[in-house]
Structures are given as C-alpha cells and as structure tokens.
Amino acid sequence: MGVALVATLNPEVLLTRAFEEHYESVRRFACVYRNEHHDREAADEIASETFARAVRLWSRFDPDLGSLRAWLFGIAANVAREHQRSGRPAQRSRKDAK
C-alpha cells in the first residue's frame, strides 16, 4: 500500500486490508523468528497479538517513515521476543520433546 492510499483510507479499512494482505506473512515470520515451525498455535497467537497491537497503536504509524508491512513486522518481532522471554510457546515445546 502506498503513502497516497494510506492517506485516503480510514483506519478500519486500512487495517482490514493489512490483515488480509499480511497475516500469513506475519505468521510465517513468527514461526521462523521463534524457530517453532511445528507450533502453528504459537505462531497464530503472535500474529493475532501483532494485529491487535496495530489497532491500538494505529496513531503511531507514519507512512513517511516506512511501509505498513515493515511497521507490522516490527510489532511482530517485539511480540515474538516477549513470547520468547515469557517462555509460553517454548515451555510447551520442551515439555512435548520429553
């Protein structure tokens, strides 16, 4: 989505389009980032939280600073790091490995 398109759409429409266009790539990023290729549930949780935060943080998005996709991936990296620190998906994976 270009800067001109971002400026003309209301946030609800833009976030809906962003979800439709980027959810799968954000989910795949979460799998790779966490090295949890087998844990779709953890990747879905990270991707869902990414979009929930995007809604809450929408006023901070500035298309002059970067693309919507890059902004979403920045949020996804933060969410994935938080999940990693908390051990949520990692604990389940270690337990399953035993």
C-alpha positions in Angstrom: 0.0 0.0 0.0 1.4 3.4 -1.0 1.5 6.5 1.1 -1.3 8.1 -1.0 -3.6 5.1 -0.4 -2.8 5.2 3.3 -3.8 8.8 3.5 -7.1 8.3 1.7 -8.4 5.2 3.7 -9.9 5.3 7.1 -8.0 3.2 9.7 -10.6 0.4 9.9 -10.5 -0.2 6.1 -6.7 0.0 6.1 -6.2 -2.4 9.0 -8.7 -4.8 7.4 -6.7 -4.7 4.2 -3.4 -5.0 6.1 -4.8 -8.1 7.9 -5.9 -9.7 4.6 -2.6 -8.9 2.9 -0.1 -9.5 5.6 -1.5 -12.0 8.2 0.1 -15.1 6.6 3.5 -13.5 6.1 3.5 -12.2 9.8 2.5 -15.7 10.9 5.3 -17.3 8.9 7.7 -14.7 10.3 6.7 -15.7 13.8 7.4 -19.3 13.0 10.9 -18.5 11.7 11.7 -16.0 14.4 10.7 -18.4 17.2 12.1 -21.4 15.3 8.7 -23.0 16.1 7.8 -24.4 12.6 5.8 -27.2 14.2 3.8 -24.9 16.6 1.1 -23.2 14.5 -0.8 -22.2 17.6 2.1 -20.2 18.9 2.6 -18.5 15.5 -1.1 -17.7 15.3 -1.0 -16.2 18.8 1.9 -14.0 17.9 0.3 -12.9 14.6 -3.0 -12.2 16.3 -1.4 -10.2 19.0 0.6 -8.3 16.3 -2.6 -7.1 14.7 -4.3 -6.4 18.0 -1.4 -4.1 18.9 -1.5 -2.5 15.4 -5.1 -1.5 16.1 -4.2 0.0 19.5 -1.0 1.7 18.1 -2.5 2.9 14.9 -2.0 6.6 15.7 1.8 5.9 15.8 2.0 4.6 12.3 3.7 7.1 10.0 3.9 6.1 6.3 6.6 8.6 5.7 8.9 6.5 8.0 8.3 3.2 6.3 5.8 0.8 4.9 2.8 -0.6 6.8 4.3 -4.1 6.2 7.6 -3.0 7.9 5.7 -1.5 10.8 3.7 -4.7 11.3 6.9 -6.8 11.2 8.5 -4.5 13.8 5.5 -5.1 16.0 5.6 -8.9 15.3 9.3 -9.0 16.3 8.5 -7.3 19.6 5.6 -9.7 20.3 7.8 -12.7 19.4 10.6 -11.5 21.7 8.0 -11.1 24.5 6.7 -14.6 24.0 10.2 -15.9 24.0 11.1 -14.2 27.3 7.9 -15.4 28.9 8.5 -18.9 27.7 4.9 -19.5 26.7 5.4 -21.4 23.4 9.0 -22.6 24.3 7.8 -24.3 27.5 5.2 -26.3 25.7 7.8 -27.3 23.1 10.3 -28.5 25.7 7.6 -30.5 27.5 6.4 -32.1 24.3 10.0 -33.1 23.4 10.3 -35.2 26.6 
